[in-house]
Amino acid sequence: MTGWLAALRAAGVVPASYVPDSSVGRADRADVAPAALVEGVAVGAHPIDPHGAGPPATCFVDGIQRWRVIGVQGVVPIVRAYVAAAARRRGADRRLVTVADESREFVITRREGLTPPARQALEESGLDIVDLPAEDVGQPSRTLTAAHLRVDRAREAVERSLAEGCAAGLAGNEWLVVDGLLSDSESLAAHPRALGVIKSHGTQFFEGADLERALTLPDRHRSSVFAPRSHAHRAVYSWYLRLWPWEGNDLLYGLVRVEARAAPETVARASAVSGWLYAERAPLATPDTRWDRLLYPIHDVETYLNARTPRDLLPPPASRLPRAAS
């Protein structure tokens, strides 16, 4: 056992093991945001070239997060968290090679609620300590929500830092594809060769017939390009893209949303870009619950990051899960 963990036990911290369902991803925030169409007068379905050729070189950026409650003292939890991001570049030889990665391991708790020995053990761990405010400690559901939010923010920070660094170093016709929003970053949102691919759909931009057309896109089609209107994000253009047929599944099956720079050339090449992204779909055999919305290179980045995650932060295998009493 790691020295600081043993010291926590000796300080009276009760061992605990809570691994959230969302330890591999961010919480999907439900929201409604207005949008203005920049292509056509109503949302339409536009065919794409499913065999579209991508640029000669592309960098793909993704991140992961892992967190778990490792102990409690009274009602104060001690959460161990790990976030990481990586950029993998694919050139003319079609091989993906890591060009940058970044990670951070930290602890989330409320030091004022711990005994002096427990506080000392944490401070001697060498890890960053993120303190929760008093109002977020007590009710377990509120505390876990607060901890999750801080993990989300940490992951977003490392992803944004790494993606911005990659974007600044792009040369020639090289492109950048980010798993997530471009609109969280001023430099990424303004870059002419950057794309964000969003797999979750907590935020809706349309209603009525426009919403129906957006969510029932057929396979190999994209929606009209629109401009999300959000004061919390930078200006971008966006559109939906169907990667796999949804019939027989659900409306969001195989549906992603793409973000790119708010510029006329984005509209002009939306179908070509969509064809390239469509050709990057993850293979059917990919062992991931979100395979229908994954691009294969993004899956490759996740695989790279998972292999470098501290093993004691991974969820326990199913064979080790406790059995219900018979």
C-alpha positions as CSV (number, residue, x, y, z in Angstrom):
1,M,0.0,0.0,0.0
2,T,1.2,3.5,-0.9
3,G,2.7,5.3,2.2
4,W,0.2,8.1,2.3
5,L,-2.7,5.8,2.0
6,A,-1.4,3.7,4.9
7,A,-1.0,6.9,6.9
8,L,-4.6,7.8,6.2
9,R,-5.7,4.5,7.5
10,A,-3.6,5.0,10.6
11,A,-5.2,8.4,11.1
12,G,-8.7,6.9,11.3
13,V,-9.9,7.3,7.7
14,V,-12.3,4.5,7.0
15,P,-11.5,2.6,3.7
16,A,-14.2,3.0,1.0
17,S,-14.6,2.1,-2.6
18,Y,-17.0,4.0,-4.7
19,V,-16.4,4.1,-8.5
20,P,-18.9,6.3,-10.3
21,D,-20.5,5.2,-13.6
22,S,-19.1,8.3,-15.1
23,S,-15.5,7.6,-14.2
24,V,-14.7,7.3,-17.9
25,G,-16.4,10.4,-19.0
26,R,-17.9,13.8,-18.3
27,A,-21.5,14.2,-17.0
28,D,-23.8,15.1,-19.9
29,R,-25.3,18.5,-19.0
30,A,-28.9,18.9,-20.2
31,D,-29.5,22.4,-21.6
32,V,-31.4,24.2,-24.3
33,A,-29.6,26.8,-26.4
34,P,-30.9,28.9,-29.3
35,A,-29.3,28.6,-32.8
36,A,-29.5,30.4,-36.0
37,L,-29.4,28.6,-39.4
38,V,-26.6,29.7,-41.7
39,E,-27.5,27.3,-44.5
40,G,-31.0,27.3,-45.9
41,V,-34.2,28.5,-44.2
42,A,-35.0,25.3,-42.4
43,V,-33.0,22.3,-41.1
44,G,-32.5,19.9,-44.0
45,A,-30.7,16.6,-44.6
46,H,-27.7,16.8,-46.9
47,P,-26.0,13.8,-48.5
48,I,-22.3,13.3,-47.9
49,D,-19.6,11.4,-49.7
50,P,-19.0,8.4,-47.4
51,H,-15.6,7.7,-49.0
52,G,-14.3,11.3,-48.6
53,A,-10.5,11.5,-48.4
54,G,-9.1,13.3,-45.3
55,P,-6.1,15.7,-45.2
56,P,-2.6,14.3,-45.6
57,A,-1.9,14.7,-41.8
58,T,-4.2,15.0,-38.8
59,C,-3.8,15.2,-35.1
60,F,-6.5,13.6,-32.9
61,V,-7.0,14.8,-29.3
62,D,-9.0,13.1,-26.6
63,G,-8.9,12.9,-22.8
64,I,-10.0,10.5,-20.0
65,Q,-10.9,10.9,-16.4
66,R,-11.0,8.4,-13.5
67,W,-12.0,9.0,-9.9
68,R,-13.1,7.1,-6.9
69,V,-13.8,7.6,-3.2
70,I,-11.0,5.9,-1.4
71,G,-12.0,6.7,2.2
72,V,-14.2,8.8,4.5
73,Q,-13.6,10.4,7.9
74,G,-17.0,11.2,9.4
75,V,-19.0,12.4,6.5
76,V,-15.9,13.9,4.7
77,P,-15.0,11.9,1.6
78,I,-11.5,11.6,0.2
79,V,-11.6,11.3,-3.6
80,R,-8.6,10.3,-5.7
81,A,-8.8,11.5,-9.3
82,Y,-6.8,11.3,-12.4
83,V,-7.2,13.1,-15.7
84,A,-5.2,12.9,-18.9
85,A,-5.2,13.9,-22.5
86,A,-3.1,12.9,-25.5
87,A,-2.6,13.9,-29.2
88,R,-1.9,11.2,-31.7
89,R,-0.8,12.3,-35.2
90,R,-1.5,10.3,-38.4
91,G,0.6,11.2,-41.4
92,A,1.1,9.8,-44.9
93,D,2.0,6.3,-43.6
94,R,-1.4,6.1,-41.9
95,R,0.2,5.2,-38.5
96,L,-0.9,7.0,-35.4
97,V,2.0,8.3,-33.3
98,T,1.8,10.2,-30.0
99,V,3.1,13.7,-30.3
100,A,2.0,15.1,-26.9
101,D,0.3,14.0,-23.7
102,E,-0.5,15.6,-20.3
103,S,-1.9,14.2,-17.1
104,R,-2.8,15.3,-13.5
105,E,-3.5,13.2,-10.4
106,F,-5.1,14.9,-7.4
107,V,-7.2,14.5,-4.3
108,I,-10.6,16.1,-3.6
109,T,-11.8,16.5,0.0
110,R,-12.3,19.1,2.7
111,R,-9.2,19.4,4.8
112,E,-10.9,21.4,7.5
113,G,-13.2,18.4,8.2
114,L,-10.3,16.0,8.7
115,T,-8.3,15.3,11.8
116,P,-4.7,16.8,11.9
117,P,-3.1,13.3,11.2
118,A,-5.3,12.7,8.2
119,R,-4.6,16.2,6.9
120,Q,-0.9,15.7,7.3
121,A,-1.0,12.4,5.5
122,L,-2.7,14.0,2.5
123,E,-0.4,16.9,2.4
124,E,2.7,14.6,2.5
125,S,1.3,12.6,-0.5
126,G,2.7,15.1,-3.0
127,L,-0.6,15.3,-4.8
128,D,-2.6,18.4,-5.5
129,I,-5.5,18.8,-3.0
130,V,-8.7,20.4,-4.2
131,D,-10.8,21.6,-1.2
132,L,-14.6,21.3,-1.3
133,P,-16.6,24.2,0.3
134,A,-18.4,23.3,3.5
135,E,-21.8,23.5,1.9
136,D,-20.8,20.6,-0.5
137,V,-19.9,18.2,2.3
138,G,-22.5,16.2,4.2
139,Q,-25.2,14.8,1.9
140,P,-23.4,12.1,-0.1
141,S,-25.2,12.8,-3.4
142,R,-24.4,16.5,-3.2
143,T,-20.7,15.8,-2.3
144,L,-20.3,13.3,-5.2
145,T,-21.9,15.8,-7.6
146,A,-19.5,18.5,-6.5
147,A,-16.5,16.1,-6.8
148,H,-17.6,15.1,-10.3
149,L,-17.8,18.7,-11.4
150,R,-14.2,19.3,-10.3
151,V,-13.0,16.2,-12.1
152,D,-14.8,17.4,-15.2
153,R,-13.2,20.8,-15.0
154,A,-9.7,19.3,-14.5
155,R,-10.2,17.1,-17.6
156,E,-11.4,19.9,-19.7
157,A,-8.4,22.0,-18.7
158,V,-5.8,19.4,-19.7
159,E,-7.6,18.7,-22.9
160,R,-7.9,22.3,-23.8
161,S,-4.3,23.0,-23.0
162,L,-3.0,20.2,-25.1
163,A,-5.3,20.9,-28.0
164,E,-4.4,24.5,-28.1
165,G,-0.7,23.6,-28.1
166,C,-1.3,21.2,-31.0
167,A,-3.3,23.7,-33.0
168,A,-0.6,26.3,-32.6
169,G,1.9,23.8,-34.1
170,L,-0.2,22.7,-37.1
171,A,1.7,23.1,-40.4
172,G,0.6,23.2,-44.1
173,N,-2.6,21.3,-44.6
174,E,-2.5,19.5,-41.3
175,W,-5.8,19.4,-39.4
176,L,-6.8,18.9,-35.7
177,V,-9.8,16.8,-34.6
178,V,-10.8,17.2,-30.9
179,D,-13.2,14.9,-29.1
180,G,-15.5,17.6,-27.6
181,L,-16.2,21.2,-28.0
182,L,-14.1,23.7,-29.9
183,S,-16.3,26.6,-28.5
184,D,-14.7,26.3,-25.0
185,S,-11.5,27.8,-26.4
186,E,-11.0,31.1,-28.2
187,S,-8.0,29.9,-30.2
188,L,-9.6,26.5,-31.2
189,A,-12.9,28.1,-32.2
190,A,-11.1,30.5,-34.5
191,H,-8.7,28.0,-36.1
192,P,-9.4,27.3,-39.8
193,R,-8.4,23.6,-39.7
194,A,-9.8,22.5,-36.3
195,L,-12.9,20.3,-35.8
196,G,-14.7,19.4,-32.6
197,V,-16.8,16.1,-32.6
198,I,-19.4,15.9,-29.8
199,K,-20.8,12.5,-28.9
200,S,-23.3,13.6,-26.2
201,H,-26.5,15.6,-26.9
202,G,-27.5,17.1,-23.6
203,T,-27.9,20.5,-25.3
204,Q,-30.7,20.9,-27.9
205,F,-30.7,23.7,-30.4
206,F,-34.0,23.3,-32.2
207,E,-37.7,22.5,-31.6
208,G,-40.6,21.3,-33.6
209,A,-40.1,20.2,-37.2
210,D,-36.5,21.4,-37.2
211,L,-35.7,19.2,-34.2
212,E,-37.4,16.2,-35.8
213,R,-35.4,16.6,-39.0
214,A,-32.1,17.0,-37.1
215,L,-32.6,13.9,-35.0
216,T,-34.0,11.7,-37.7
217,L,-31.2,12.2,-40.2
218,P,-30.7,9.2,-42.4
219,D,-27.4,7.4,-42.6
220,R,-24.7,9.2,-44.7
221,H,-26.4,12.5,-44.2
222,R,-25.6,15.7,-42.3
223,S,-27.9,18.5,-41.2
224,S,-27.8,22.1,-42.3
225,V,-25.1,24.2,-40.8
226,F,-26.2,26.4,-37.9
227,A,-24.6,28.8,-35.4
228,P,-25.2,27.9,-31.7
229,R,-26.0,31.1,-29.7
230,S,-24.5,30.7,-26.2
231,H,-23.0,33.5,-24.1
232,A,-20.9,30.9,-22.4
233,H,-19.0,29.8,-25.5
234,R,-17.1,31.2,-28.5
235,A,-18.8,31.6,-31.8
236,V,-18.7,28.5,-34.0
237,Y,-20.6,26.8,-36.8
238,S,-22.1,23.4,-36.2
239,W,-24.0,20.6,-37.8
240,Y,-25.2,17.0,-37.0
241,L,-23.8,14.0,-38.8
242,R,-25.3,10.5,-38.8
243,L,-22.5,7.8,-38.7
244,W,-24.8,4.7,-38.5
245,P,-28.5,4.1,-39.3
246,W,-30.7,4.9,-36.3
247,E,-33.7,2.8,-37.3
248,G,-34.3,0.0,-34.9
249,N,-32.2,1.7,-32.2
250,D,-32.9,5.2,-30.9
251,L,-32.8,8.8,-32.3
252,L,-29.3,9.5,-31.0
253,Y,-27.8,6.3,-32.2
254,G,-24.8,7.0,-34.5
255,L,-25.4,10.8,-34.2
256,V,-22.6,13.3,-33.6
257,R,-22.4,17.0,-33.7
258,V,-19.5,18.7,-35.4
259,E,-18.1,22.2,-34.5
260,A,-15.9,24.3,-36.8
261,R,-14.9,27.9,-37.3
262,A,-17.7,30.4,-37.9
263,A,-16.7,31.2,-41.5
264,P,-18.3,30.9,-45.0
265,E,-15.7,28.2,-46.0
266,T,-17.0,26.0,-43.2
267,V,-20.4,25.8,-44.9
268,A,-18.9,25.2,-48.3
269,R,-16.9,22.2,-47.2
270,A,-19.3,20.8,-44.5
271,S,-20.3,17.9,-46.8
272,A,-16.7,17.0,-47.7
273,V,-15.6,17.2,-44.1
274,S,-18.5,15.0,-43.1
275,G,-17.5,12.4,-45.6
276,W,-14.0,12.3,-44.2
277,L,-15.3,11.9,-40.6
278,Y,-17.8,9.3,-41.8
279,A,-14.9,7.3,-43.2
280,E,-13.2,7.4,-39.8
281,R,-16.0,5.5,-38.0
282,A,-15.0,2.9,-35.4
283,P,-15.2,-0.7,-36.6
284,L,-18.1,-2.8,-35.4
285,A,-15.9,-4.9,-33.2
286,T,-14.8,-1.9,-31.0
287,P,-15.4,-2.9,-27.4
288,D,-17.0,0.4,-26.3
289,T,-20.6,1.2,-25.3
290,R,-20.4,4.3,-27.5
291,W,-18.9,2.7,-30.5
292,D,-21.7,4.0,-32.7
293,R,-20.5,7.6,-32.1
294,L,-16.7,6.9,-32.0
295,L,-14.2,7.8,-34.6
296,Y,-11.5,5.1,-34.8
297,P,-8.5,7.5,-34.3
298,I,-10.3,8.9,-31.2
299,H,-10.7,5.3,-29.9
300,D,-7.0,4.8,-30.5
301,V,-6.2,7.8,-28.3
302,E,-8.4,6.5,-25.5
303,T,-6.7,3.1,-25.7
304,Y,-3.3,4.9,-25.4
305,L,-4.5,6.8,-22.4
306,N,-6.2,3.9,-20.7
307,A,-2.9,1.9,-20.9
308,R,-1.2,4.6,-18.8
309,T,-3.9,5.1,-16.2
310,P,-2.9,4.1,-12.6
311,R,-4.2,0.6,-12.3
312,D,-5.7,1.1,-8.8
313,L,-8.0,3.8,-10.4
314,L,-9.5,1.4,-12.9
315,P,-12.9,-0.1,-12.1
316,P,-12.7,-3.6,-10.6
317,P,-13.3,-6.5,-13.1
318,A,-16.8,-8.0,-13.0
319,S,-15.4,-11.2,-11.4
320,R,-14.4,-9.2,-8.4
321,L,-17.7,-7.4,-7.9
322,P,-19.6,-8.4,-4.7
323,R,-22.4,-10.9,-5.3
324,A,-25.9,-10.3,-4.0
325,A,-26.9,-12.5,-1.1
326,S,-29.0,-15.4,-2.1
